[in-house]
Every structure is written in C-alpha cells, then in structure tokens.
C-alpha cells in the first residue's frame, strides 16, 4: 500500500513539473 502512495505522489509531482504525467500511462 505504501508503494502505491509513493507512486501517486510521484505522479502528481511529475504532473506539476512536466506536462505529460505518468499517471495516465
């Protein structure tokens, strides 16, 4: 469950930094 939390956090962080977020991939 912790891994998922980190993944979501990383997702949001990348979404702010780069236009293409890894969440959708």
N, C-alpha and C positions, 0 to 999 in steps of 0.2 A: 504493500500500500504506500509505503514511503517513496518508492521509486516512481510511482505514478504522480505523486505530489510534486516531486522534483521535476519530472517531465513537463507537467503543466506549467510550473513556474518558469522553466527554461523556455517553454513555448511562448509565454506571454512576454518574457524579456526579449526574445528574438523578434517578436512581433513589433515591439517598440523600436528596436534597433534597425531591423531590415523590413522592407515592405512585404516580403514573402515569409510567412510564418510556417514553421514546421508542423504546426498543429493540424493543418489541413492535409498534410502528406500522410 
